[in-house]
Amino acid sequence: MDRIFFYFFFISVRLLAFLPLRVLFVLSDINFFFVYYVFGYRKKTVRENLKNSFPDKTEKELKRIELLFYRHFCDLFVEVNYVLFVSKRRATKMVTFKNIDIINKYYEEGKSVIVAGGHYGNWEILSLFGLYLKHAVIGAYKPLNNKYFENFINKSRERFGGIPVPMHDVTRMALKMSQEGRPFFLGLITDQTPVKGDIRYWTSFLNQETPVFLGTEKIAIKTNQPVLFCSMRKVKRGRYEVELELLTENPKETKQYEITEMHVKALERLIQEKPEYWLWSHRRWKHKRTNAN
């Protein structure tokens, strides 16, 4: 069944990828009507997340963010599938990396970099970093149940020079490359929700107590490589700008949880600037401190 579902998806989306983005966005507009008005995909989760994250906003303001989010969400579906199939030339037109020289500078110094980001904008196009960098570009991913999808997505990312690595192997890979003196770029999506038994740290994020993975901080301290945050801004439909913000060059000199707090607050500032581009349909706060242990 997994194979049948995958090939149905592959053929359908492959045909759509021949179309220009402007045509695909017409399909996105149609899809928005069904996703939002007909099926109401995860509306309850989205509304609860928005209300708890922005207690000072009016119902009208929250409604506006909700609608903009669903429009972006439908665009995101189109864009992600588009990137999986199109040529490098067409893919690179979707994103501008504003200060990528900062990464190449670290390469010349023999340093690796650890880059934190979130489910904001179109995080899939961050795989294009591999086309511009001298570093070995490692992208951590969460293994999928459907291995046909997983293999296909990973091969697509490899086209852009990336090295997909399962989350549970990332620390080992980073330490190995660090010991071998091979500079790497490690990209981590840091706003995923830990499973209940793995929660070790809580922080305040968007006005709520939130469990956070400590992997970014642990890897940074073990390798003592610079840590940056990846900001993404949506310029228009299908067009993004990516800018890197240095958090620390010396992780071993930071206090416990300091790096974690830095990348959490950086993402929070980005979301507050344009909240409609974060993944509000994700059940980010499904665990509460009272029942997490």
C-alpha positions in Angstrom: 0.0 0.0 0.0 2.9 2.4 0.8 4.3 1.8 -2.7 1.0 2.4 -4.4 0.3 5.6 -2.5 3.8 6.8 -3.3 3.6 6.2 -7.0 0.2 7.9 -7.2 1.7 10.9 -5.5 4.8 10.8 -7.6 3.0 10.8 -10.9 0.4 13.4 -9.9 3.0 15.9 -8.5 5.5 15.2 -11.2 3.1 16.3 -13.9 2.2 19.5 -11.9 5.9 20.4 -11.6 6.0 21.0 -15.3 3.8 24.0 -14.8 5.1 27.5 -13.8 4.6 28.6 -10.2 2.1 31.3 -11.2 -0.2 28.6 -12.5 0.4 26.4 -9.5 -0.6 29.2 -7.2 -4.0 29.3 -9.0 -4.4 25.7 -7.9 -3.3 26.7 -4.4 -6.1 29.3 -4.3 -8.6 26.6 -5.2 -7.1 24.3 -2.6 -7.4 27.0 0.0 -11.2 27.1 -0.4 -11.4 23.3 0.3 -8.8 23.2 3.0 -10.2 26.1 5.0 -13.9 26.4 4.2 -14.9 22.8 3.4 -12.6 20.5 5.4 -11.5 23.0 8.1 -8.1 21.3 8.3 -6.9 21.5 11.9 -8.8 24.7 12.6 -9.2 23.9 16.2 -5.5 23.5 16.7 -4.6 26.6 14.7 -7.1 28.8 16.6 -6.0 27.5 20.0 -2.3 28.0 19.2 -2.9 31.6 18.0 -5.1 32.5 20.9 -2.6 31.3 23.5 0.4 32.7 21.6 -1.1 36.2 21.2 -3.4 36.9 24.2 -3.3 40.6 23.6 -4.6 40.4 20.0 -8.3 41.0 19.2 -10.5 38.3 17.6 -10.3 40.3 14.3 -6.5 40.3 14.4 -6.3 36.6 15.2 -8.8 35.8 12.4 -6.6 37.8 9.9 -3.5 35.8 10.9 -5.5 32.6 10.6 -6.6 33.3 7.1 -3.2 34.4 6.0 -1.7 31.3 7.5 -4.0 29.0 5.6 -3.3 30.8 2.3 0.5 30.4 3.0 0.0 26.8 4.0 -1.6 26.0 0.7 1.2 27.8 -1.1 3.7 25.9 0.9 2.3 22.6 -0.3 2.7 23.7 -3.9 6.2 25.1 -3.3 7.6 22.1 -1.5 6.4 19.7 -4.1 7.7 22.0 -6.8 11.2 22.1 -5.3 11.3 18.3 -5.1 11.2 18.0 -8.9 12.4 21.1 -10.6 15.9 21.9 -11.9 18.5 23.6 -9.8 18.2 26.7 -12.0 14.4 27.0 -11.3 14.8 26.2 -7.7 17.4 28.8 -7.0 15.1 31.5 -8.3 12.9 31.0 -5.3 15.4 32.1 -2.7 18.1 34.8 -2.1 20.8 34.1 0.5 21.6 37.6 1.7 24.8 37.1 3.8 26.0 33.6 2.9 29.7 34.9 2.9 29.7 34.6 6.7 29.5 30.8 6.3 32.2 30.6 3.7 34.5 32.7 5.9 34.2 30.1 8.6 35.1 27.4 6.1 38.3 29.3 5.2 39.1 29.3 8.9 38.6 25.5 9.1 35.4 25.9 11.2 32.1 24.1 11.0 28.8 25.9 11.7 25.6 24.8 13.4 22.5 26.6 12.1 19.2 26.6 13.9 15.9 27.3 12.2 12.2 26.6 12.5 9.1 25.6 10.6 8.8 29.1 9.2 8.4 30.2 5.6 9.4 27.4 3.3 12.1 25.5 5.2 12.4 22.9 2.4 14.3 25.4 0.2 17.0 25.6 2.9 18.3 22.4 1.2 19.6 24.8 -1.5 22.4 25.9 0.9 24.4 23.0 -0.5 24.7 24.7 -3.9 26.4 27.7 -2.4 28.7 26.4 0.4 32.1 24.7 0.6 31.1 22.9 3.7 29.6 19.5 3.8 25.9 20.4 4.2 24.2 18.1 6.7 20.4 18.3 7.1 18.8 16.5 10.0 15.4 14.8 9.3 12.8 12.8 11.1 12.4 9.4 9.5 9.1 8.7 7.8 6.9 5.6 8.1 6.6 5.4 4.4 10.2 4.6 3.2 9.4 5.2 -0.4 8.6 8.9 0.4 11.6 9.1 2.7 14.0 7.8 0.0 12.6 10.1 -2.7 12.7 13.2 -0.5 16.3 12.5 0.5 17.4 11.9 -3.0 15.8 15.2 -4.0 17.7 17.0 -1.3 20.9 15.4 -2.3 20.6 17.0 -5.8 21.4 20.3 -4.2 24.5 19.0 -2.4 22.9 18.1 0.9 23.6 15.1 3.1 20.3 14.0 4.8 21.0 12.4 8.2 18.3 10.9 10.5 17.9 12.9 13.7 19.2 10.1 15.9 22.5 9.9 13.9 23.2 13.6 13.7 25.3 14.0 16.9 27.5 11.0 15.9 28.0 12.3 12.4 28.9 15.8 13.6 31.4 14.5 16.1 32.9 12.1 13.5 33.4 14.9 11.0 34.7 17.3 13.6 37.3 14.7 14.7 38.3 14.2 11.1 38.7 17.9 10.6 36.0 18.1 7.9 34.1 21.4 8.1 30.4 20.9 8.1 27.2 22.9 8.0 24.6 21.4 10.2 21.1 22.6 9.7 18.6 21.9 12.5 14.8 22.6 12.7 14.6 23.3 16.4 10.9 23.8 17.0 9.8 20.2 16.9 8.1 18.7 19.9 10.1 16.2 22.0 8.3 13.0 22.9 7.1 13.0 26.5 9.9 10.8 27.8 12.6 12.9 26.2 11.7 16.3 27.7 14.6 17.7 29.6 14.0 21.4 29.4 11.1 23.9 29.4 11.2 27.5 28.4 8.8 30.3 27.7 7.9 30.5 23.9 5.1 32.6 22.5 3.6 33.2 26.0 3.5 29.4 26.8 5.6 26.9 28.7 7.2 24.9 25.9 9.4 21.8 25.9 12.5 22.2 23.7 15.1 19.8 22.2 18.6 20.4 23.6 20.3 18.8 20.6 21.5 22.1 19.1 23.2 23.2 22.3 24.7 19.8 23.0 26.3 19.4 19.6 27.5 23.0 19.7 29.3 22.5 23.0 30.7 19.2 22.1 32.2 20.5 18.8 32.7 24.1 20.0 31.7 25.5 16.6 29.8 28.8 15.8 26.1 28.7 16.1 23.8 30.8 13.9 20.1 31.3 13.5 18.5 31.2 10.0 15.9 33.9 9.4 13.6 33.5 6.4 11.3 36.1 5.1 8.7 35.7 2.4 9.1 38.4 -0.2 6.1 37.3 -2.2 4.5 34.0 -3.3 7.3 31.6 -4.2 10.1 34.0 -3.3 12.1 34.1 0.0 15.1 35.8 1.5 17.3 34.0 4.0 19.6 35.9 6.4 21.9 34.4 9.0 22.3 35.8 12.5 25.3 34.8 14.7 24.4 33.6 18.1 27.8 32.6 19.5 31.2 31.7 18.2 32.4 30.0 21.4 29.7 27.6 22.7 31.9 26.3 25.5 32.0 29.7 27.0 28.2 29.9 27.3 26.1 29.0 30.3 23.8 26.0 30.5 20.7 26.4 28.3 22.0 29.8 27.0 22.3 28.6 23.4 18.9 27.0 23.6 17.4 30.3 24.8 19.1 32.2 22.1 17.7 30.2 19.2 14.3 30.0 20.8 14.1 33.7 21.2 15.4 34.4 17.7 12.6 32.2 16.3 10.0 33.9 18.5 11.1 37.4 17.2 10.7 36.1 13.6 7.3 34.7 14.3 6.1 37.9 16.0 7.2 39.9 13.0 5.1 37.9 10.5 3.1 35.2 12.4 1.3 33.9 9.4 4.3 32.1 8.0 4.9 29.8 11.0 3.4 26.3 11.0 0.4 26.9 13.3 -1.2 23.6 12.5 1.5 21.7 14.3 0.5 20.6 17.8 3.5 22.3 19.4 2.0 22.4 22.9 0.5 19.0 23.2 2.6 18.3 26.3 2.0 20.3 29.5 4.5 20.5 32.3 2.1 18.9 34.7 1.7 15.7 32.8 5.1 15.5 31.0 6.9 13.4 33.5 
